[in-house]
Amino acid sequence: MTNPFKKFRIDSLFFRSFFVLIVVVLACIAWTSYNISSKALVKTTSHYQQQLLDELNNEISTRLTLIEQISLSTSRDNELIRLLRNLQDEFDRHRQADNVHNAMANLTYSIPLIQGIDLYMERPFRQEENSYIQFWDMRDITREGWDAHLAKNDYAWIGEHDIPSFQGYVPVISFGRKILFNDTLVGVVVIHVKAKEIRALLSGHSAESNRIMTDSNGREFVKIGESLDQLELSQWVNMKTEQSGFVHIRGNSELEDSLLVYSKLGNSSWTLVEMTSWNQIIADSLHLAEVIVIIGIAAVILVLLLTLYLSRQFTKPINMLVSAMSTYSIGGKNMQLPRDYENEFGYLFAGYRKQNERIEELYMSLERRYEQQRKAEIEALQANINPHFLYNMLDQLNWMAIEAGHDELSRILELMGRMFRIGLSNGDSFITIEKELEHIRCYLEIQQIRWGDGLSYSIEAPSDVLELYIPKLTLQPFVENSIVHGFNARLTGNVQIRVSCIGNLLRIMIDDDGIGLRQVGENQKKRHTGGYGIRNVKERISGYFRDSYGVELSEREEGGTRVDICLPLLTEPPDNEP
């Protein structure tokens, strides 16, 4: 993955990074505040709704319990029971019926919650059609479906339904109780409760609530607003439990998200359920989140403006430095960087100016060195004229010696010419071993002309090493040292030269049977020119190959001196050849 700091512009990266960071932080803050506040609102709403439902449940249960107690006392009234047993004559029955009617009417008038009372009996009396007190035949009990409710119970409630009255049909909820005498059913009393009063109690002080009241079996009695039907309600609330609580209903295509709070008191068989729209509860949380988002957007805009300003302040000196670097030229009119920066940019500008000064100093130094090199080349070209001139002169002297009949002098001049030609080597510092050995043969042959039969030499070199390269004039100083110093004041001498390859090393050994190193050293104290050629060879080898190779001089056990030269195997001249 590519590092963005290596790919994108600093100002763009700086701006985008702050933008993404602030947006992420803002989203986290808005989402967190929304979650926390919505959970707190749901918890608070459910708590207060449950308290309110508990109070309403307690109040409604008290009212309905009163109705149950009234029905119980009515069912035990002796005069009512005598009426239902049909033991009197018709006159007494009419009188008792009037008394029962008046007693029930008094209950209806004294308790506003009661809409009316129905009495099912054998041989009922005719009453006004819209009277609050009605006497019905026992066979009519199936008309309202009471037989199904009282089949297994002595009393039961029936949900909201309409009954006729002076004001027309009015909604009521009814409570019916069997009237028994010696375990024999003699009648049924039904008390009708005004559904309007129960709804008023159920709504409390809120006219827009969605509440429903059910019995222990989950049957709906009274509801206000839009509520769940019985099947849906049983999916969320267990009506047989004796605990209150709340549940979050997840919405679908037919129902939106809602909070369902239910109240179930331990001493009551009624359950009150209230359903509130989830969006209505969390509306304040959404509003808070919107406010946070608006404030965040304003903060993002301000921060982005500040970021844009800061990024430009950061990139401005960098762009100035880049522009100065791209237009810089030695000796030209260059861009001047400001000197009023005292922070890291000031240090950067100061370093750049110092670097330019050093570049200019280096350039001046190179110009001086180039001028010196040019002069040295001219001097070297001039110096090359003298060896070529000397070589030509030797060639002319050689022809003169041949014409004069001086054969030895002619041979010496010929050998010296060949030595000069190899020594020049077109200015090369490295030559093949073959040429180096040819050079030393010429030198030894000149010395043999001088010594006669007193000087002998031998050269051993396998053919596979002749094409290798070594620094030129490496052997001549050592051979010259052997003849000049080792054979000093002697009439005979022998020099042996052996060239061999050992691994990655080229080894050249020069042996002589001269006076040895110790006496040579004593003689050299008197000679100021002695040892210069050997020191020159050692320094050249050290300069070319560092300390990995070199020259070692030692005393031979049988007398004389041994020179051991170690060089690398070079199949071609090195790249660092001057």
C-alpha positions as CSV (number, residue, x, y, z in Angstrom):
1,M,0.0,0.0,0.0
2,T,1.4,3.4,-1.0
3,N,2.0,5.9,1.8
4,P,-0.3,8.8,1.1
5,F,2.3,11.2,2.5
6,K,4.6,10.2,-0.3
7,K,1.9,10.5,-3.1
8,F,-0.4,13.5,-2.4
9,R,0.2,17.1,-2.0
10,I,0.6,18.2,1.6
11,D,-2.1,20.9,1.6
12,S,-4.6,18.5,0.0
13,L,-3.7,15.7,2.4
14,F,-3.8,18.1,5.3
15,F,-7.2,19.5,4.3
16,R,-8.8,16.1,3.5
17,S,-7.4,14.5,6.7
18,F,-9.0,17.2,8.9
19,F,-12.2,17.0,7.0
20,V,-12.6,13.2,7.3
21,L,-11.5,13.3,11.0
22,I,-14.1,16.0,11.9
23,V,-16.9,14.3,10.0
24,V,-16.2,11.0,11.7
25,V,-16.0,12.6,15.1
26,L,-19.2,14.6,14.4
27,A,-21.0,11.4,13.3
28,C,-19.9,9.6,16.4
29,I,-21.0,12.4,18.6
30,A,-24.4,12.7,16.9
31,W,-25.0,9.0,16.9
32,T,-23.9,8.6,20.6
33,S,-26.0,11.5,21.7
34,Y,-29.0,10.2,19.8
35,N,-28.6,6.7,21.3
36,I,-28.1,7.9,24.8
37,S,-30.8,10.5,24.8
38,S,-33.3,8.2,23.0
39,K,-32.7,5.4,25.5
40,A,-33.1,7.9,28.4
41,L,-36.3,9.3,26.9
42,V,-37.7,5.8,26.4
43,K,-36.8,4.8,29.9
44,T,-38.3,8.0,31.4
45,T,-41.4,7.8,29.2
46,S,-42.0,4.1,30.0
47,H,-41.5,4.8,33.8
48,Y,-44.0,7.7,33.9
49,Q,-46.5,5.9,31.6
50,Q,-46.3,2.8,33.8
51,Q,-46.9,4.9,37.0
52,L,-49.8,6.6,35.3
53,L,-51.3,3.3,34.1
54,D,-50.9,1.8,37.6
55,E,-52.8,4.7,39.0
56,L,-55.5,4.5,36.3
57,N,-55.7,0.7,36.7
58,N,-56.1,1.1,40.5
59,E,-58.8,3.7,40.0
60,I,-60.7,1.8,37.3
61,S,-60.4,-1.5,39.3
62,T,-61.8,0.2,42.3
63,R,-64.8,1.4,40.3
64,L,-65.4,-2.0,38.7
65,T,-64.9,-3.8,42.0
66,L,-67.6,-1.6,43.4
67,I,-69.9,-2.8,40.6
68,E,-69.0,-6.4,41.4
69,Q,-69.8,-5.8,45.1
70,I,-73.1,-4.1,44.3
71,S,-74.1,-7.1,42.1
72,L,-73.2,-9.5,44.9
73,S,-75.3,-7.6,47.5
74,T,-78.1,-7.4,45.0
75,S,-78.0,-11.1,44.3
76,R,-78.4,-11.8,48.0
77,D,-81.3,-9.5,48.6
78,N,-84.1,-11.6,50.2
79,E,-86.9,-9.7,48.6
80,L,-85.3,-10.2,45.2
81,I,-84.9,-13.9,45.8
82,R,-88.5,-14.3,46.9
83,L,-89.5,-12.5,43.7
84,L,-87.5,-14.9,41.6
85,R,-88.8,-18.0,43.4
86,N,-92.4,-17.2,42.3
87,L,-93.9,-18.3,45.6
88,Q,-96.4,-15.3,46.0
89,D,-99.6,-14.6,44.3
90,E,-99.7,-12.0,41.5
91,F,-100.5,-9.1,43.7
92,D,-97.5,-9.8,46.0
93,R,-95.3,-10.4,43.0
94,H,-96.3,-7.0,41.5
95,R,-95.6,-5.3,44.8
96,Q,-92.2,-7.1,45.3
97,A,-91.3,-6.3,41.6
98,D,-92.0,-2.6,42.3
99,N,-89.9,-2.7,45.4
100,V,-87.0,-4.4,43.5
101,H,-87.4,-2.0,40.6
102,N,-87.3,1.0,43.0
103,A,-84.2,-0.4,44.8
104,M,-82.4,-1.0,41.6
105,A,-83.4,2.4,40.3
106,N,-82.0,4.0,43.4
107,L,-78.7,2.3,42.8
108,T,-78.7,3.6,39.2
109,Y,-79.5,7.2,40.4
110,S,-77.1,7.1,43.3
111,I,-74.1,5.7,41.3
112,P,-73.5,7.7,38.1
113,L,-71.2,5.0,36.8
114,I,-74.3,2.7,36.4
115,Q,-76.2,3.1,33.1
116,G,-78.9,0.5,34.0
117,I,-79.7,-2.9,35.4
118,D,-81.2,-6.0,33.7
119,L,-82.8,-8.8,35.6
120,Y,-83.4,-12.2,33.9
121,M,-86.1,-14.3,35.6
122,E,-89.0,-16.6,35.1
123,R,-92.3,-14.9,34.3
124,P,-90.8,-11.3,34.0
125,F,-92.9,-8.2,34.3
126,R,-93.3,-5.8,31.4
127,Q,-91.4,-2.5,31.8
128,E,-91.0,0.6,29.6
129,E,-88.8,-0.1,26.7
130,N,-86.2,2.6,27.5
131,S,-86.3,2.2,31.3
132,Y,-83.0,1.9,33.2
133,I,-84.4,-1.2,34.9
134,Q,-85.5,-4.1,32.7
135,F,-86.9,-7.5,33.5
136,W,-86.2,-10.2,31.0
137,D,-87.2,-13.7,30.5
138,M,-84.5,-16.3,31.4
139,R,-84.8,-17.6,27.8
140,D,-83.6,-14.2,26.5
141,I,-80.3,-14.6,28.2
142,T,-78.8,-15.9,25.0
143,R,-79.7,-12.7,23.2
144,E,-76.7,-10.9,24.7
145,G,-74.5,-14.0,24.8
146,W,-74.5,-14.3,28.6
147,D,-75.0,-18.0,28.5
148,A,-71.5,-18.4,27.0
149,H,-69.9,-16.2,29.6
150,L,-71.8,-17.7,32.6
151,A,-71.5,-21.3,31.5
152,K,-68.5,-22.1,33.7
153,N,-68.6,-19.1,36.1
154,D,-71.1,-17.5,38.5
155,Y,-70.3,-14.1,37.3
156,A,-68.5,-12.5,34.2
157,W,-67.8,-9.2,32.5
158,I,-68.7,-8.6,28.9
159,G,-66.9,-6.0,26.7
160,E,-68.2,-2.8,25.3
161,H,-71.6,-3.0,23.5
162,D,-74.6,-0.8,22.9
163,I,-78.0,-0.9,24.8
164,P,-81.1,1.2,24.2
165,S,-81.9,4.1,26.6
166,F,-83.9,7.4,26.7
167,Q,-80.9,9.0,24.9
168,G,-80.8,6.3,22.3
169,Y,-78.3,3.5,22.1
170,V,-75.4,4.1,24.5
171,P,-72.1,2.1,24.8
172,V,-71.7,0.1,28.0
173,I,-69.7,-2.7,29.6
174,S,-71.7,-5.1,31.6
175,F,-71.2,-7.4,34.6
176,G,-73.5,-10.3,35.1
177,R,-73.9,-12.6,38.1
178,K,-76.0,-15.7,38.7
179,I,-78.6,-15.6,41.5
180,L,-78.7,-19.0,43.2
181,F,-81.0,-20.4,45.9
182,N,-80.0,-23.7,47.3
183,D,-77.6,-24.2,44.3
184,T,-80.5,-23.6,42.0
185,L,-80.3,-20.9,39.3
186,V,-83.3,-18.6,39.8
187,G,-82.1,-15.6,37.9
188,V,-79.3,-13.4,36.5
189,V,-78.6,-9.8,37.4
190,V,-76.7,-7.7,34.8
191,I,-75.4,-4.2,35.7
192,H,-74.5,-2.0,32.8
193,V,-71.6,0.4,33.3
194,K,-71.2,3.5,31.2
195,A,-68.3,2.9,28.8
196,K,-68.0,6.7,28.4
197,E,-67.0,7.0,32.1
198,I,-64.5,4.2,31.9
199,R,-63.0,5.7,28.8
200,A,-62.8,9.0,30.6
201,L,-61.0,7.3,33.4
202,L,-58.8,5.4,31.0
203,S,-57.8,8.5,29.0
204,G,-56.8,10.4,32.2
205,H,-55.6,13.9,31.3
206,S,-54.5,12.9,27.8
207,A,-57.0,13.0,25.0
208,E,-54.6,11.6,22.4
209,S,-53.4,8.5,24.2
210,N,-53.7,5.0,22.7
211,R,-54.9,2.8,25.5
212,I,-56.8,-0.5,25.9
213,M,-58.2,-2.3,28.9
214,T,-58.4,-6.1,28.9
215,D,-59.4,-8.8,31.3
216,S,-57.2,-11.6,32.5
217,N,-57.9,-13.6,29.4
218,G,-56.8,-10.8,27.1
219,R,-60.3,-9.9,26.0
220,E,-60.7,-6.2,25.0
221,F,-63.1,-4.2,27.1
222,V,-62.5,-0.5,26.5
223,K,-60.1,1.3,24.3
224,I,-59.2,4.8,23.3
225,G,-57.3,5.8,20.2
226,E,-55.8,3.4,17.7
227,S,-54.7,0.2,19.5
228,L,-53.6,-3.4,18.7
229,D,-56.2,-6.1,18.2
230,Q,-56.4,-9.0,20.6
231,L,-54.2,-11.3,18.5
232,E,-51.4,-8.8,18.1
233,L,-51.6,-7.8,21.7
234,S,-51.1,-11.4,22.9
235,Q,-47.8,-11.6,20.9
236,W,-46.3,-8.9,23.1
237,V,-48.0,-9.0,26.5
238,N,-48.7,-12.0,28.6
239,M,-52.0,-11.2,30.3
240,K,-51.7,-14.0,32.9
241,T,-48.6,-12.4,34.5
242,E,-49.0,-10.2,37.6
243,Q,-46.2,-7.7,36.6
244,S,-46.1,-4.4,34.8
245,G,-43.6,-3.6,32.1
246,F,-42.9,-2.3,28.7
247,V,-41.7,-3.7,25.3
248,H,-40.3,-2.1,22.1
249,I,-42.4,-3.2,19.1
250,R,-40.4,-3.4,15.9
251,G,-42.3,-1.9,13.0
252,N,-43.3,-3.5,9.8
253,S,-45.2,-2.6,6.6
254,E,-48.5,-2.3,8.6
255,L,-47.3,-1.1,12.0
256,E,-44.6,1.5,12.9
257,D,-42.2,1.3,15.7
258,S,-44.0,1.7,19.0
259,L,-43.4,1.6,22.8
260,L,-45.9,-0.7,24.5
261,V,-46.4,-0.1,28.3
262,Y,-48.7,-2.4,30.3
263,S,-49.9,-2.3,33.9
264,K,-51.0,-5.4,35.8
265,L,-51.7,-5.0,39.5
266,G,-51.5,-7.9,41.9
267,N,-55.0,-7.4,43.3
268,S,-56.7,-6.8,40.0
269,S,-57.7,-8.9,37.0
270,W,-57.5,-5.9,34.6
271,T,-54.6,-5.1,32.4
272,L,-54.1,-1.6,31.0
273,V,-52.0,-1.2,27.9
274,E,-50.7,2.0,26.3
275,M,-49.0,2.2,22.9
276,T,-46.9,5.2,21.9
277,S,-45.3,5.9,18.6
278,W,-41.5,5.4,18.8
279,N,-40.9,8.4,16.6
280,Q,-43.0,10.5,18.9
281,I,-40.8,9.5,21.9
282,I,-37.5,10.0,20.2
283,A,-38.5,13.2,18.4
284,D,-36.5,15.2,20.9
285,S,-33.5,12.9,20.4
286,L,-33.7,13.4,16.7
287,H,-34.1,17.2,17.2
288,L,-31.0,17.1,19.5
289,A,-29.1,15.1,16.9
290,E,-30.1,17.5,14.2
291,V,-29.0,20.5,16.3
292,I,-25.7,18.7,16.9
293,V,-25.3,18.0,13.2
294,I,-26.0,21.7,12.3
295,I,-23.6,22.9,15.0
296,G,-21.1,20.3,13.7
297,I,-21.5,21.4,10.1
298,A,-20.8,25.0,11.2
299,A,-17.8,23.8,13.1
300,V,-16.6,21.7,10.1
301,I,-16.9,24.8,7.9
302,L,-15.0,26.9,10.4
303,V,-12.3,24.3,11.0
304,L,-11.9,23.6,7.3
305,L,-11.4,27.3,6.7
306,L,-8.9,27.4,9.5
307,T,-7.3,24.2,8.1
308,L,-7.1,25.7,4.6
309,Y,-5.5,28.8,6.0
310,L,-3.0,26.8,8.1
311,S,-2.2,24.4,5.2
312,R,-1.4,27.4,3.0
313,Q,0.8,28.9,5.7
314,F,2.6,25.5,5.9
315,T,2.9,25.0,2.2
316,K,3.8,28.6,1.2
317,P,7.4,28.5,2.5
318,I,7.8,24.9,1.1
319,N,6.6,26.1,-2.3
320,M,9.0,29.1,-2.1
321,L,11.9,26.7,-1.3
322,V,10.9,24.4,-4.2
323,S,10.7,27.4,-6.5
324,A,14.1,28.6,-5.4
325,M,15.6,25.2,-5.9
326,S,14.1,24.7,-9.3
327,T,15.4,28.2,-10.6
328,Y,18.8,28.1,-8.9
329,S,21.8,28.6,-11.1
330,I,25.4,29.2,-10.1
331,G,26.4,32.7,-10.6
332,G,22.9,33.8,-11.8
333,K,20.3,36.0,-10.3
334,N,18.6,33.6,-7.8
335,M,15.4,33.9,-5.8
336,Q,16.0,35.3,-2.3
337,L,14.3,33.4,0.5
338,P,12.8,35.5,3.4
339,R,14.8,35.9,6.5
340,D,12.0,36.7,9.0
341,Y,11.1,33.0,9.7
342,E,12.3,32.0,13.1
343,N,10.8,28.5,13.3
344,E,11.7,25.3,11.5
345,F,11.2,26.9,8.1
346,G,13.8,29.6,9.1
347,Y,16.2,26.7,9.9
348,L,15.4,25.2,6.5
349,F,16.0,28.4,4.6
350,A,19.2,29.0,6.5
351,G,20.4,25.5,5.7
352,Y,19.5,26.0,2.0
353,R,21.4,29.3,1.8
354,K,24.4,27.7,3.5
355,Q,24.2,24.8,1.1
356,N,24.2,27.2,-1.8
357,E,27.3,28.9,-0.4
358,R,29.1,25.6,-0.1
359,I,28.0,24.7,-3.7
360,E,29.4,27.9,-5.0
361,E,32.7,27.3,-3.0
362,L,32.9,23.8,-4.4
363,Y,32.2,25.1,-7.9
364,M,35.0,27.7,-7.5
365,S,37.3,24.9,-6.2
366,L,36.4,22.7,-9.2
367,E,37.1,25.6,-11.5
368,R,40.6,26.1,-9.9
369,R,41.2,22.4,-10.0
370,Y,40.2,22.2,-13.6
371,E,42.5,25.0,-14.5
372,Q,45.3,23.3,-12.6
373,Q,44.5,20.0,-14.4
374,R,44.5,21.7,-17.7
375,K,47.9,23.2,-17.0
376,A,49.2,19.8,-15.8
377,E,48.0,18.2,-19.0
378,I,49.8,20.9,-21.1
379,E,52.9,20.3,-19.0
380,A,52.6,16.5,-19.4
381,L,52.2,16.9,-23.2
382,Q,55.3,19.1,-23.1
383,A,57.1,16.6,-21.0
384,N,56.3,13.8,-23.5
385,I,58.2,15.6,-26.2
386,N,61.5,15.0,-24.4
387,P,61.3,11.1,-24.3
388,H,60.1,11.0,-27.9
389,F,62.9,13.2,-28.9
390,L,65.4,11.1,-26.9
391,Y,64.0,7.9,-28.5
392,N,64.5,9.4,-32.0
393,M,68.0,10.5,-31.1
394,L,68.9,6.9,-29.8
395,D,67.6,5.6,-33.1
396,Q,69.8,8.0,-35.1
397,L,72.9,7.1,-32.9
398,N,72.2,3.4,-33.5
399,W,72.4,3.9,-37.3
400,M,75.6,6.0,-36.8
401,A,77.2,3.2,-34.7
402,I,76.2,0.6,-37.3
403,E,77.8,2.7,-40.1
404,A,81.0,3.2,-37.9
405,G,81.2,-0.6,-37.2
406,H,80.6,-0.3,-33.4
407,D,78.4,-3.4,-33.0
408,E,78.2,-3.4,-29.2
409,L,77.3,0.2,-29.0
410,S,74.7,-0.3,-31.7
411,R,73.2,-3.2,-29.7
412,I,73.1,-1.1,-26.6
413,L,71.4,1.7,-28.4
414,E,68.9,-0.7,-29.9
415,L,68.1,-2.2,-26.5
416,M,67.8,1.2,-25.0
417,G,65.3,2.2,-27.7
418,R,63.2,-0.8,-27.1
419,M,63.2,0.0,-23.3
420,F,62.2,3.6,-24.0
421,R,59.4,2.4,-26.3
422,I,58.0,0.0,-23.6
423,G,58.5,2.7,-21.0
424,L,56.4,5.2,-22.9
425,S,53.6,2.7,-23.7
426,N,51.4,5.4,-25.1
427,G,51.0,6.9,-21.6
428,D,49.5,3.7,-20.1
429,S,50.2,2.9,-16.5
430,F,49.6,-0.9,-16.9
431,I,51.2,-3.2,-19.4
432,T,51.2,-7.0,-19.9
433,I,53.7,-9.2,-18.2
434,E,55.1,-10.1,-21.6
435,K,56.1,-6.5,-22.2
436,E,57.4,-6.1,-18.7
437,L,59.6,-9.2,-19.1
438,E,60.8,-7.9,-22.5
439,H,61.8,-4.6,-20.8
440,I,63.8,-6.4,-18.1
441,R,65.5,-8.7,-20.7
442,C,66.7,-5.6,-22.6
443,Y,68.1,-4.2,-19.4
444,L,69.8,-7.4,-18.4
445,E,71.3,-7.8,-21.9
446,I,72.7,-4.3,-21.7
447,Q,74.3,-5.2,-18.3
448,Q,75.7,-8.5,-19.8
449,I,77.4,-6.5,-22.5
450,R,79.1,-4.5,-19.7
451,W,79.8,-7.5,-17.3
452,G,80.6,-10.0,-20.0
453,D,80.3,-13.6,-18.8
454,G,80.2,-12.5,-15.2
455,L,76.5,-11.8,-15.2
456,S,73.9,-14.5,-15.7
457,Y,70.1,-14.5,-15.4
458,S,67.1,-16.7,-15.9
459,I,63.4,-15.8,-16.4
460,E,60.6,-18.4,-15.8
461,A,57.0,-17.4,-16.7
462,P,54.3,-19.8,-17.9
463,S,52.4,-18.8,-21.0
464,D,49.1,-18.4,-19.3
465,V,50.4,-15.4,-17.3
466,L,51.9,-13.4,-20.1
467,E,48.6,-11.7,-21.0
468,L,48.0,-10.5,-17.4
469,Y,48.5,-6.8,-16.5
470,I,50.8,-5.3,-13.9
471,P,52.0,-1.7,-13.3
472,K,54.8,-1.0,-15.8
473,L,58.4,-0.8,-14.7
474,T,57.7,-2.9,-11.6
475,L,60.7,-5.3,-11.9
476,Q,63.5,-3.0,-13.3
477,P,64.2,-1.1,-10.0
478,F,64.7,-4.4,-8.1
479,V,66.9,-6.0,-10.7
480,E,68.9,-2.7,-11.0
481,N,69.3,-2.7,-7.2
482,S,70.6,-6.2,-7.3
483,I,73.2,-5.4,-9.9
484,V,74.2,-2.0,-8.7
485,H,74.3,-2.7,-5.0
486,G,74.2,-6.5,-4.5
487,F,77.0,-7.2,-7.0
488,N,79.1,-4.2,-6.0
489,A,82.8,-4.8,-6.1
490,R,82.2,-8.3,-7.5
491,L,83.0,-9.8,-10.9
492,T,80.1,-12.3,-11.0
493,G,76.4,-12.4,-10.2
494,N,73.3,-14.3,-10.9
495,V,69.6,-13.1,-11.1
496,Q,66.6,-15.4,-11.2
497,I,63.0,-14.2,-12.0
498,R,60.0,-16.5,-11.5
499,V,56.4,-15.6,-12.3
500,S,53.5,-17.8,-11.0
501,C,49.8,-17.8,-10.1
502,I,48.7,-18.9,-6.7
503,G,44.9,-18.8,-6.3
504,N,43.8,-15.2,-7.0
505,L,47.4,-13.9,-6.6
506,L,50.1,-13.1,-9.1
507,R,53.5,-13.8,-7.4
508,I,56.8,-12.6,-8.8
509,M,60.1,-13.7,-7.1
510,I,63.4,-12.0,-7.8
511,D,66.5,-13.8,-6.3
512,D,70.1,-12.7,-6.5
513,D,73.3,-14.1,-4.9
514,G,74.7,-10.6,-4.0
515,I,75.9,-9.3,-0.7
516,G,72.4,-9.2,0.9
517,L,70.3,-6.6,2.5
518,R,72.4,-5.7,5.5
519,Q,75.5,-4.8,3.6
520,V,73.4,-3.1,1.0
521,G,71.8,-1.0,3.7
522,E,75.3,0.0,5.0
523,N,76.4,1.0,1.5
524,Q,73.2,2.9,0.9
525,K,73.9,5.3,3.8
526,K,76.6,6.6,1.7
527,R,74.5,6.8,-1.5
528,H,71.8,9.4,-1.6
529,T,70.1,8.0,-4.7
530,G,69.7,4.4,-3.5
531,G,66.2,3.0,-2.9
532,Y,64.2,5.6,-4.7
533,G,63.0,3.2,-7.5
534,I,62.0,0.5,-4.9
535,R,60.1,3.1,-2.8
536,N,58.4,4.3,-6.0
537,V,57.2,0.8,-6.8
538,K,55.9,0.2,-3.3
539,E,54.0,3.5,-3.3
540,R,52.4,2.8,-6.7
541,I,51.2,-0.7,-5.6
542,S,49.8,0.7,-2.4
543,G,48.1,3.5,-4.4
544,Y,46.6,1.1,-6.9
545,F,45.6,-1.8,-4.6
546,R,45.6,-0.4,-1.0
547,D,47.2,-2.7,1.6
548,S,46.0,-6.0,0.2
549,Y,49.1,-6.5,-1.9
550,G,52.7,-5.3,-1.8
551,V,56.4,-6.1,-1.9
552,E,58.5,-8.0,0.7
553,L,62.4,-8.1,0.7
554,S,64.2,-10.8,2.7
555,E,67.7,-12.4,3.2
556,R,68.2,-15.7,1.4
557,E,69.7,-18.6,3.6
558,E,72.3,-19.3,0.9
559,G,73.2,-15.6,0.6
560,G,71.8,-12.8,-1.4
561,T,68.4,-11.1,-1.5
562,R,64.9,-12.2,-2.3
563,V,62.1,-9.9,-3.5
564,D,58.6,-11.3,-3.2
565,I,55.9,-9.2,-5.1
566,C,52.2,-10.0,-4.7
567,L,49.7,-8.6,-7.1
568,P,46.1,-9.3,-8.1
569,L,45.3,-11.2,-11.3
570,L,44.3,-8.6,-13.8
571,T,43.0,-9.7,-17.2
572,E,42.6,-6.0,-18.2
573,P,43.8,-2.7,-16.9
574,P,41.8,-1.5,-13.8
575,D,39.2,1.3,-14.2
576,N,41.0,3.6,-11.8
577,E,44.1,3.7,-14.0
578,P,45.2,7.4,-14.2
